[in-house]
């Protein structure tokens, strides 16, 4: 039998209080933060959907694993436990731990990037793009056309445009050190990549002699979508699908603060011996010895346990259905969202909802601020603020202006999500009164983290 109610496959063991704020308190807080939600103190946030990165709740068994952590500087058995857990799902020869995903990106792009080089992807996320461009290389996004259409119901909107990738590899032959595929496609609405598309991408990379890497932060969610949506995959274990995705690639970067269920951590994994040696040297310079890589032994043990828990079918069924619950409720209310609903987040289509605000007046920022002021819900702009500024200093509208409501893992209950639905509905009903924003100050890169804004 099936039931409408989504039941969490866990019981609450420990709780943290929420500070209940008033609209006046929130307005004062967001003004002090320069209308940048990254600048808010977390105590001033009631429902924090800024990110699902490192914000989830660890399990009883993960906390128990922490007690097993061995803090030896070199040769810790905790590293062996961690490495074995990674290779159980991702059978790459070399596993290099880092303190989080962007550290793995910094190392790999320092090794393979440089002026004149081009690194294609379905869609690079913010820190990935910044780490590529910092080396002087170019970051190119080649997602399929449906992936740039919020209303499209394509089941795998994160797919790589194979024809465009082939053209890119031909045009820049000899200057493409790697191709990256982000699973799921975070910048494009948390949309998955099909196994067939990964096979085609892998075959094309082999044809051109270019290694394929996965930006695999949400690998388990992507594998679940493959199991649910792709013909011939429904009876497979998620872990088996993950292993097949890994075998199609030559390496990976990972922020273990997402699907591996950690509050900190990441890794770089690859098969190339020479490249691995170069990356380990860079690791020692910036992160730590190769058997801890910027992490405590206890963190390595917690991640090893998290990798076992994240491929559990009961957990993934709950995870995807609970995110879909939020998305479907907003769709029924007439609030425009990215369709179909992604795995880790619901993406509000700010450009559609706030059609009276031009992209260069940042409708995503306007909507995100309004959600916070109305109900203390903190989301994240994924649009022209995040992607509109280019390395040469010019600014153009991003492909989409979205607000991501990222759901931390095992953190909020259904009543929290019902409250978020009400806040979104009220803001959407008054959307025609919202105004755009201008940027008062910004850094040269990654401006969305620290820029300050003023309402127009």
Secondary structure as GFF3:
##gff-version 3
##sequence-region A 1 456
A	DSSP	alpha_helix	23	32	.	.	.	ID=ss1
A	DSSP	three_ten_helix	37	39	.	.	.	ID=ss2
A	DSSP	three_ten_helix	42	44	.	.	.	ID=ss3
A	DSSP	beta_strand	47	48	.	.	.	ID=ss4
A	DSSP	alpha_helix	60	66	.	.	.	ID=ss5
A	DSSP	alpha_helix	77	89	.	.	.	ID=ss6
A	DSSP	beta_strand	94	98	.	.	.	ID=ss7
A	DSSP	alpha_helix	101	112	.	.	.	ID=ss8
A	DSSP	beta_strand	118	121	.	.	.	ID=ss9
A	DSSP	alpha_helix	126	134	.	.	.	ID=ss10
A	DSSP	beta_strand	138	141	.	.	.	ID=ss11
A	DSSP	three_ten_helix	145	148	.	.	.	ID=ss12
A	DSSP	alpha_helix	162	171	.	.	.	ID=ss13
A	DSSP	beta_strand	179	182	.	.	.	ID=ss14
A	DSSP	alpha_helix	195	208	.	.	.	ID=ss15
A	DSSP	beta_strand	212	215	.	.	.	ID=ss16
A	DSSP	alpha_helix	219	229	.	.	.	ID=ss17
A	DSSP	alpha_helix	238	247	.	.	.	ID=ss18
A	DSSP	beta_strand	251	255	.	.	.	ID=ss19
A	DSSP	beta_strand	266	270	.	.	.	ID=ss20
A	DSSP	alpha_helix	273	286	.	.	.	ID=ss21
A	DSSP	alpha_helix	297	310	.	.	.	ID=ss22
A	DSSP	alpha_helix	313	332	.	.	.	ID=ss23
A	DSSP	beta_strand	345	349	.	.	.	ID=ss24
A	DSSP	alpha_helix	350	353	.	.	.	ID=ss25
A	DSSP	three_ten_helix	359	361	.	.	.	ID=ss26
A	DSSP	alpha_helix	363	375	.	.	.	ID=ss27
A	DSSP	beta_strand	377	378	.	.	.	ID=ss28
A	DSSP	beta_strand	380	382	.	.	.	ID=ss29
A	DSSP	alpha_helix	384	387	.	.	.	ID=ss30
A	DSSP	beta_strand	402	406	.	.	.	ID=ss31
A	DSSP	alpha_helix	414	429	.	.	.	ID=ss32
A	DSSP	three_ten_helix	431	433	.	.	.	ID=ss33
A	DSSP	beta_strand	437	441	.	.	.	ID=ss34
A	DSSP	alpha_helix	447	450	.	.	.	ID=ss35
A	DSSP	beta_strand	452	455	.	.	.	ID=ss36
###
